[in-house]
Amino acid sequence: MLSRFARGGGTLYDLEFLADDHGRRVAAFGFHAGFAGAAAGLLAFAARKEGSNETVGPLEPYPNEAGMVKDVKDKVSASGKNIGEVKALVMGALGRCGRGAVDLFRKVGLTE
């Protein structure tokens, strides 16, 4: 995914370090950003079939957390991947965003 971005001439900014003229951070991400980002990552993972370049496509909002967790679990299972064997590394797992990612991974059934 990132190689397509680079080939297209895109620029990647780390918004965690976006600062104003006085050096103060102007963007921060919390629990729900990590939760949703982890879900998006698993959906992208599930969309990739062995040896293909399939992508996840547009993401749509869910009516609630339970619906999102169920859909992510279902899509990973439908991809032929065993959710219990999927591994994820959360950098900053104890921070606000990282805690959200860890919570999503636990709820969909990743083992620790």
Contacts in CASP RR format, 6 or more apart in sequence:
PFRMAT RR
TARGET T0000
AUTHOR 0000-0000-0000
METHOD contacts of the structure
MODEL  1
MLSRFARGGGTLYDLEFLADDHGRRVAAFGFHAGFAGAAAGLLAFAARKE
GSNETVGPLEPYPNEAGMVKDVKDKVSASGKNIGEVKALVMGALGRCGRG
AVDLFRKVGLTE
1 44 0 8 1.000
1 55 0 8 1.000
2 12 0 8 1.000
5 12 0 8 1.000
15 27 0 8 1.000
15 29 0 8 1.000
16 25 0 8 1.000
16 27 0 8 1.000
16 28 0 8 1.000
16 29 0 8 1.000
17 25 0 8 1.000
18 25 0 8 1.000
18 26 0 8 1.000
18 27 0 8 1.000
19 25 0 8 1.000
19 26 0 8 1.000
20 26 0 8 1.000
28 96 0 8 1.000
29 96 0 8 1.000
29 97 0 8 1.000
30 96 0 8 1.000
30 97 0 8 1.000
30 100 0 8 1.000
31 96 0 8 1.000
31 97 0 8 1.000
31 98 0 8 1.000
31 99 0 8 1.000
31 100 0 8 1.000
31 103 0 8 1.000
32 100 0 8 1.000
33 97 0 8 1.000
33 100 0 8 1.000
34 97 0 8 1.000
34 98 0 8 1.000
34 99 0 8 1.000
34 100 0 8 1.000
34 101 0 8 1.000
34 104 0 8 1.000
35 65 0 8 1.000
35 100 0 8 1.000
35 101 0 8 1.000
35 103 0 8 1.000
35 104 0 8 1.000
36 68 0 8 1.000
36 104 0 8 1.000
37 101 0 8 1.000
37 104 0 8 1.000
38 88 0 8 1.000
38 90 0 8 1.000
38 100 0 8 1.000
38 101 0 8 1.000
38 102 0 8 1.000
38 104 0 8 1.000
38 105 0 8 1.000
39 68 0 8 1.000
39 69 0 8 1.000
39 72 0 8 1.000
39 104 0 8 1.000
39 108 0 8 1.000
40 56 0 8 1.000
40 59 0 8 1.000
41 56 0 8 1.000
42 72 0 8 1.000
42 75 0 8 1.000
42 76 0 8 1.000
42 86 0 8 1.000
42 104 0 8 1.000
42 105 0 8 1.000
42 108 0 8 1.000
43 56 0 8 1.000
43 59 0 8 1.000
43 72 0 8 1.000
43 75 0 8 1.000
44 55 0 8 1.000
44 56 0 8 1.000
45 76 0 8 1.000
45 79 0 8 1.000
45 81 0 8 1.000
45 86 0 8 1.000
46 56 0 8 1.000
46 72 0 8 1.000
46 75 0 8 1.000
46 76 0 8 1.000
46 78 0 8 1.000
46 79 0 8 1.000
46 81 0 8 1.000
47 54 0 8 1.000
47 55 0 8 1.000
47 56 0 8 1.000
47 57 0 8 1.000
47 75 0 8 1.000
47 79 0 8 1.000
48 54 0 8 1.000
48 55 0 8 1.000
48 79 0 8 1.000
49 79 0 8 1.000
62 68 0 8 1.000
62 71 0 8 1.000
69 104 0 8 1.000
69 107 0 8 1.000
69 108 0 8 1.000
72 104 0 8 1.000
72 108 0 8 1.000
73 83 0 8 1.000
73 108 0 8 1.000
73 109 0 8 1.000
76 83 0 8 1.000
76 86 0 8 1.000
76 108 0 8 1.000
77 83 0 8 1.000
83 108 0 8 1.000
83 109 0 8 1.000
83 110 0 8 1.000
84 109 0 8 1.000
84 110 0 8 1.000
84 111 0 8 1.000
86 110 0 8 1.000
87 110 0 8 1.000
88 101 0 8 1.000
88 105 0 8 1.000
88 110 0 8 1.000
90 98 0 8 1.000
90 101 0 8 1.000
90 102 0 8 1.000
90 105 0 8 1.000
91 98 0 8 1.000
92 98 0 8 1.000
93 99 0 8 1.000
93 101 0 8 1.000
93 102 0 8 1.000
106 112 0 8 1.000
END
